[in-house]
């Protein structure tokens, strides 16, 4: 993380490659980062056992990024269409205070969250991977697609991660937000 951000007239060089200065300007305003779960925090696969148990894999890089971003003063939230104890446990461990599950129509939940925090849509970033995320991404100031998102989501996004969902894409956005807000000094501690 010792690498400095280098700016030219149209792009900023980050740890993840070139990012347009338009995206960097949008990230400077972010006060709330909202994430989908399946396909974003996880690789989108759901493992089901014979006894009905459900398993998902989460990457420690994303966990570290969320904790560091929260420490820098940016709130983090998740909105997911599925209901899962696994999500509640993982997000609670990451100190995510806003966990909305079982919302197939995510936009009303997002609007209520933004209103309750007295924010404008321009102060919110949303990362998604598929059509249930489309309306939320279209509503916020910074829309982000994971690298392996559905083509319609990729076309809508202001920024597409260089990393696939479930493998550090969330961390990538956390780092870029902290770079733009000059808060990388808060990135410390252990991966969880």
N, C-alpha and C positions, 0 to 999 in steps of 0.2 A: 504494500500500500504506500510505499515511499514515493511512488511515481506521481509527479505533479500533473495537474490538468493543464494541457497545452491548448490554447485557443488560437484559431485562425479566423478569417472573416466569416466562414459558414459552419465550421465544425469545431468540436472540442474533442481532443484525444483523451480517452479515459482508459482505465484498466481493461475495459472490454472492447476497445477499438474506438472508432470515430462515432460520435453522437452529434446530431445537428444542434446548433446553438439554440434553435427554437425549442427543442426538447429540454435542453439545459435550463433555459429561462422558465419553462413550465415547472421543472422540478424544484426550482428555487422557491416556488410558492406553496409547495405541498406541506400540508399540516396533518393529513390523514391518508394513509395507504391502505386500500381495501383489496383483499385477495379472495379469489375463488380457491377451492381446495383441490378437488379431483382434476388432475391435468395441470395443476399449477404448483401446489405444495407437494403433490404426489405425481407419479407418472401417468395417472389416469386409470391404472389397473386396480381392480378390487379383487382381493383373494377371499373366497368363501369356502369355509370348511364344511364337512358333513354335518357337524353339530350346529351349523348356522352362524359360527363365528366369522367375523369380517376382519380382514387385515389390510393395512395400507403401509407403505414405506414412506418415511419422511427423511429428508436429507439434513444432516447436521449443519451444512453450510447455510441453508435457508434459516435454520434456527438461530445461528449466530448472527446473521444479518438482521433478523427481526428484533432480537434483543438489543443489538447495537443501535438500530434505527429508533427504537423506543427510548433508549437512553439519551439519544440526541434531541429528543423532544417531539418527534413525529409519532402520532398515534397510529396504531395498526388495528385493523378489523378484518374479519372474515365473514363472507356471506356464501352459503352453500345450499344447494337444493336438497342434499341428502342429510339425514340425521344420523349421527354416529358418536358413540362414547369415545372412540379413538380420537376424533377431532377435538372434542372438549378437553380431553386429557392433554393432548399435545399442545394446543393453543394456550391452555392454562399454564403449562410449564414454561411457555415462552412469554408469559405476562401479557398476552393479548386480552384486552378487557372487553372488546366488542365481538362477540361470537354469535352469529345468527345462522341457525341451521334449519333445514326443512322448508326453505323458501324457494319454490320453483320459479316464482315471479320475483326476482331480486330487486327490481327498481324501487318499489315502494319502501322496502327495508332500507335501501341505500339513501333515499330521500329523507326518510325519518331520521336516520343516523346523522346525516349532514345538518339537518335542522336542529337536532338536539345538541350538537356541538357548536352551533352558531357559526357555521362555515358556509362558504360559497362553493359551488361545484368546481371553480377554478383552483381551489385549495386541496382538491382531492385527486389522487391517482388510483386507478383500478387496473388490476391485472387479471386477464382471463384467457380462456383457451377455446371456448366453443359458444354456440348460439345462445345459451341461457345467459351469457355475459354481455351480449351485444348492446342491450339497452343501457346497462350501467356504464359500459365503456363509452357509449355515445353521449352520455350525460355529463361526465366529469371533465376536468381540465386537462388531465393527462391519461390517455388510454394506452395500455400496454398489453401486448400479446406475447405469450411464450413462443419460442422458436418453432415448435411443432403444433401450433394452433390450427384450427379450421381455417381454410382460405378466406372466408368472409370476415373472420376476426382479424386475420393478418392485414386485410385490405383496410380495415377501420382504424387500426392502431396507429398512434403517434410514434410508438417505438416498439420494435420487436427484439426480444432478448436474443443474445447469441447462444444461450444455453436452453436446453429443452426443459419442459415442466418436470418437476420432481428431482432435478439434478443440479439445482443451484440457481435457477432462473430468478427466484424471489430474492436471493442474495445479491444478484447482479443489480436489480433495481434498488435495493437498499443502499448498496455502495454508490450508485450513480446519484441518488438523492442526497446522500451524505457528502459526496464530492461537491455537488452544486451548492450545498448549504454550508460548506466549509466546516463540517462537523465530524470528519473522520477520526478526530482524536477520541471520540466516544466509543470507537470500535475496539473494545478490549474485553477480556474475560475468556471463558471457556465455551467451546462449541457444545451445544446440547441438542 
